Amino acid sequence: MTINRMIHWLFLFSLLLPFTAISSNIDLATVPERRTVQLTIYNSEDLTLVRESRVVTFKQGVNPLQFSWANTLIDPTSVELHFREPKTGLEILDTTFPHDKPQTLYWNVQSDANREAIIEISYFTSGISWAADYLAIADADEKSLRLESFVRVTNNSGEDYENAQVRLVVGTINLVEKIAELAKLPVGRVKDELRKGDHRELRQQAARKIMAAPAPASVAMMDMAAGSMQEMDAPKEIIKEGLSEYFIYTIEGTETVPNGWAKRLRSFEIDGVPMTIQYRYRPREYGDQLVRLYLLKNDTASKLGTTPLPDGTLRVFRANGSDGLNYLATQSLKYIPVGDKIELNLGADPSVIFELIKRKVSRDNLWFQIKGGNLYRKLGEDGMRLELDSQVAGWDEHTIYQQKIRNYSTQPISVQIRREIPGDVVFRSRLNPTLHDFQTVQFETEIAAGGKAELDYELISRQGYNQKQNRVELQSGEVGR
């Protein structure tokens, strides 16, 4: 039994309850149907703020209103009742949780006259979530692509929501109010609050303040009665509002989201998004293989950039020139802020072959510890004598690598190689490398269609006594000199 049906029945049932403190004029003349429903869904905290309004006819005197959350995931501590218009002669006398009726609460509302008023009931519920999914279709020449985005709303809260305005919180909300509330606690109570780990009340206060932000005027003013609901297959606009470091997506019109159901809605569709192709060798990120990527950017120059892109699953296809599509890859897309790059990893390309070959290993610059003491001598120094118990204390290890790349495709390719090299290391080559960070070397090259490249470099790793620092030093020169 849904909350909507339960409230209907419970309002009628409440009229029969033997409240001794209630006068005889407590009967409600109308059963309060939901007038509007709004769902604001914030996945990161598994919170959905529900705001529903009802038109209620009050009689003069005390009017009992009953609310039940049985068989749902509604948080009863979050339930609040407000009057849409202030100073209407209505006052909430008290809120009680009767022992003989579990999962139920009562509001006693005092009215100074017979009147009709709009009440708003708001609460938090769990079990409602949303997820984004994307479809990217590259043109046959791979110069641009069409990007489509969808959102899927799933309701497992135990309650049906009919003709609801749906809003989606995108981004990470910094609930600084949690800290502010903790700062107000008396000495000795802060640790107790932190031990609870949940901070439910603080979380609700912060989230309610953020998630109760009004919808855009064009949406807030629309008629949300059942008769105004749009056709299910009609395209719907999603209005996106920037609020500090997060966004709220408001889906145009209303949606009926029954319990146990999921609904998929289009977010946007953009043609001609420019992109580039790059091949990368980054063992830490992609494993020991050369991978192919589509690179684009979430900015206005790319016909995007009006909002961040939420987490989701992205499927990539390429037009084959014969009115068909070739499947390329599926990947998880992480949250993309405005202005950030979008990197679509297509995996290894069979038409581009990469080999890493270790050609030679040698050692020099040997230092010895004499007779187990603190005297260190370099092999080859004048007057140096090796004793039987002398030990090798330091050396330089030289390793020469050759990277072979063969491009069997019909297009020139751009290749970026990034290698993380721990220790005190000299990276010697003629590849014009740069340092991505103090332990990571990066260099790039272009390979013509049908061409090949041999990219040699030498690592000189200082070991033991020879090691003085923990970083890579770049050195231009011949390999193995």
C-alpha positions, -999 to 999 in steps of 0.1 A, spaced: 0 0 0 16 33 -11 20 64 11 -5 82 -11 -32 55 -5 -22 51 32 -26 88 38 -61 88 22 -72 59 44 -54 72 75 -69 107 72 -104 91 71 -95 67 99 -82 96 120 -117 111 121 -129 81 140 -101 81 167 -114 89 202 -93 120 209 -107 135 241 -90 168 235 -105 173 201 -138 190 196 -167 176 175 -159 198 145 -127 180 135 -141 162 104 -121 169 72 -145 177 44 -122 164 16 -97 136 13 -63 153 5 -50 142 -28 -14 149 -37 -13 180 -58 24 181 -66 54 159 -59 91 167 -63 120 143 -60 155 156 -56 179 127 -58 215 128 -44 232 95 -51 264 100 -31 245 101 2 216 78 -8 192 106 0 161 117 -19 143 148 -6 106 144 -13 84 175 -12 47 169 -18 18 193 -15 -19 187 -8 -50 208 -6 -67 202 27 -100 216 40 -98 224 77 -126 229 101 -125 254 129 -108 239 159 -83 210 162 -78 188 131 -58 156 134 -36 146 105 -19 112 104 11 101 84 25 66 80 57 53 65 51 15 68 68 -7 42 89 22 29 125 35 34 113 69 46 133 83 75 106 93 101 129 117 118 130 138 87 92 142 82 81 179 83 48 196 78 46 232 65 18 255 53 24 269 19 11 303 28 22 318 62 -2 335 86 -32 317 74 -47 311 108 -33 276 110 -9 263 137 7 229 144 0 222 181 21 191 184 36 160 167 32 127 184 43 91 177 16 68 192 28 36 208 -2 16 196 4 25 159 40 18 149 54 37 119 28 64 123 28 100 135 0 125 142 -1 163 137 -27 182 155 -35 214 136 -54 243 151 -75 263 126 -92 296 136 -119 291 109 -132 268 83 -107 271 54 -89 254 26 -51 255 26 -21 240 8 1 219 31 36 207 22 50 174 36 87 169 31 109 140 41 140 120 32 139 86 18 165 60 7 162 36 -22 158 61 -51 189 64 -73 198 76 -107 226 67 -131 239 82 -164 248 63 -195 264 76 -227 266 67 -263 294 79 -285 293 73 -323 325 84 -341 323 95 -378 339 72 -403 369 96 -406 372 98 -368 374 136 -368 343 141 -347 316 121 -330 280 123 -318 276 121 -280 243 112 -264 235 111 -227 207 95 -208 197 92 -171 180 62 -156 160 68 -124 154 36 -103 128 35 -74 132 9 -47 120 31 -19 87 11 -13 65 41 -24 50 50 -58 55 85 -70 30 97 -96 34 128 -118 66 138 -99 90 165 -109 124 148 -109 157 167 -100 191 151 -100 221 164 -80 253 162 -100 287 166 -84 301 163 -49 284 185 -23 307 197 4 284 196 34 303 222 55 273 226 77 283 193 94 315 210 107 296 241 116 271 221 137 299 201 154 316 234 163 285 245 183 285 214 205 296 218 241 330 205 252 329 167 257 301 161 232 320 164 200 337 130 204 304 114 212 290 128 180 319 117 160 317 82 174 282 78 160 296 79 125 262 86 109 255 123 118 220 118 105 206 150 118 235 171 107 235 154 73 198 161 69 200 197 79 228 203 54 213 183 26 178 198 30 193 233 27 210 225 -5 185 202 -21 155 224 -14 168 251 -38 139 262 -60 135 249 -95 138 273 -124 108 295 -128 97 279 -161 96 245 -143 83 256 -109 53 274 -124 42 245 -146 9 227 -140 17 194 -124 -18 180 -124 -22 145 -139 -38 160 -170 -8 180 -179 16 150 -180 35 148 -213 35 118 -235 60 92 -225 78 92 -258 80 130 -262 116 144 -259 121 163 -227 145 191 -219 167 188 -188 172 222 -172 207 224 -156 214 249 -128 249 256 -115 250 260 -78 286 264 -65 305 231 -71 275 210 -80 246 211 -104 209 202 -102 193 187 -133 156 193 -135 138 170 -159 111 188 -179 75 180 -171 66 152 -147 73 115 -145 55 86 -128 81 64 -111 65 33 -95 82 14 -68 104 -14 -83 106 3 -117 133 22 -136 128 49 -162 153 60 -188 153 97 -200 174 115 -226 197 142 -212 213 156 -244 223 147 -279 252 167 -296 265 161 -331 299 171 -344 319 170 -312 355 174 -323 381 149 -311 417 137 -316 433 103 -315 463 95 -294 482 62 -287 496 59 -252 520 36 -234 514 41 -196 519 8 -178 506 22 -145 473 32 -160 467 9 -190 489 -21 -183 518 -33 -205 502 -24 -238 499 5 -262 463 17 -262 443 39 -286 422 68 -272 396 93 -284 403 126 -267 377 154 -264 369 181 -239 339 192 -219 340 228 -231 320 252 -253 345 248 -282 335 212 -283 298 221 -281 297 208 -245 309 226 -213 276 239 -200 276 215 -171 297 187 -156 292 152 -169 282 128 -141 296 93 -136 282 67 -159 288 40 -184 299 50 -219 297 28 -251 317 38 -281 309 29 -317 323 40 -351 304 45 -383 317 21 -409 306 41 -440 279 16 -450 251 28 -427 264 4 -400 283 7 -368 314 -10 -354 315 -16 -317 348 -3 -301 346 -2 -263 326 1 -231 341 20 -202 331 37 -169 332 75 -173 342 93 -141 328 127 -132 340 153 -157 340 189 -145 335 217 -170 367 223 -189 382 189 -182 393 163 -208 372 133 -218 394 102 -225 378 72 -242 401 42 -240 395 19 -270 422 -7 -260 450 -21 -281 449 -15 -318 459 -46 -339 472 -24 -367 498 -7 -344 525 -30 -330 545 -20 -299 576 -39 -286 598 -31 -256 632 -49 -259 659 -50 -233 691 -49 -253 720 -47 -228 728 -46 -191 761 -36 -175 776 -22 -143 803 3 -136 814 29 -110 818 3 -83 825 13 -47 837 -11 -20 834 -10 17 869 -19 31 870 -45 59 834 -38 71 843 -3 83 833 32 71 861 35 44 847 35 9 870 33 -22 861 34 -59 873 6 -80 903 18 -102 914 46 -78 951 49 -73 964 28 -44 931 9 -40 935 -26 -26 908 -52 -24 908 -73 7 891 -107 9 864 -93 32 857 -62 11 821 -58 1 805 -41 -29 788 -10 -15 776 9 -46 774 7 -84 757 22 -114 736 -2 -134 731 6 -171 701 -8 -190 696 -1 -227 660 -4 -240 647 -3 -275 610 5 -282 598 -5 -317 565 8 -330 551 -3 -364 521 16 -378 503 -6 -403 472 17 -404 464 41 -433 467 72 -411 496 88 -393 495 84 -355 506 104 -325 522 83 -297 528 93 -261 550 72 -238 551 77 -201 572 56 -178 575 57 -140 611 50 -129 617 49 -91 651 55 -76 681 77 -84 681 74 -121 696 91 -152 674 88 -183 697 93 -213 683 95 -249 677 118 -279 639 116 -276 634 151 -261 618 138 -230 601 158 -202 594 151 -166 557 145 -159 567 144 -122 600 137 -103 599 100 -110 580 99 -144 595 105 -179 573 114 -208 580 118 -245 560 119 -278 565 110 -314 547 109 -347 547 79 -369 536 80 -406 511 57 -421 529 24 -428 560 37 -410 580 25 -380 601 40 -352 629 27 -330 630 47 -298 661 38 -278 669 50 -243 693 41 -215 686 40 -177 715 46 -154 704 35 -120 726 45 -90 726 17 -64 737 15 -27 764 40 -18 761 57 -51 724 66 -46 720 103 -34 685 112 -43 651 97 -53 643 113 -87 649 110 -124 676 132 -141 672 138 -178 703 137 -199 706 142 -237 732 120 -255 740 88 -273 727 56 -257 754 33 -244 782 59 -248 
